Every structure is written in C-alpha cells, then in structure tokens.
Amino acid sequence: MSKEAIEFTPPSFSVFYSVYSRLEFLQLINPHLDGLSEMIEVIKERMDFFSQSNHEHQVKKED
C-alpha cells in the first residue's frame, strides 16, 4: 500500500451553491427546523468568499 499524501481539494462554488439552494428550499417547506438559517448563513459566507477570491484572481490575471 502506498504512503502518498492525500491532497485535500476544497469544495467548489457549485457545491456550495447546490447545498445552499437545497437548504433554502427546505426552509421554505419547513421554516421551523432548528439551525437551518444558521447553516444557510455560513454557506452564504463561503459563497461570498469564493466569489471574492475568483474576482481577485481574475483581476490578477488581467494585470
């Protein structure tokens, strides 16, 4: 068995968006689920981070 290091690849924006849209739908169906709004906020923050990072990367590419 190989002892190579396993690389961690963080989830992409599309993964966060997919989870976000499903959680929002779940919240529409049952707005009284505990912790759902907090989870949605965390995912929104991650999506904003990805958007900002991607924008900064595009700006650096153009320079």
Secondary structure, DSSP 8 states (H G I E B T S, - for coil): ------------HHHHHHHHHHHHHHHHH-TT-TTHHHHHHHHHHHHHHHHHHHHHHHHHHH-
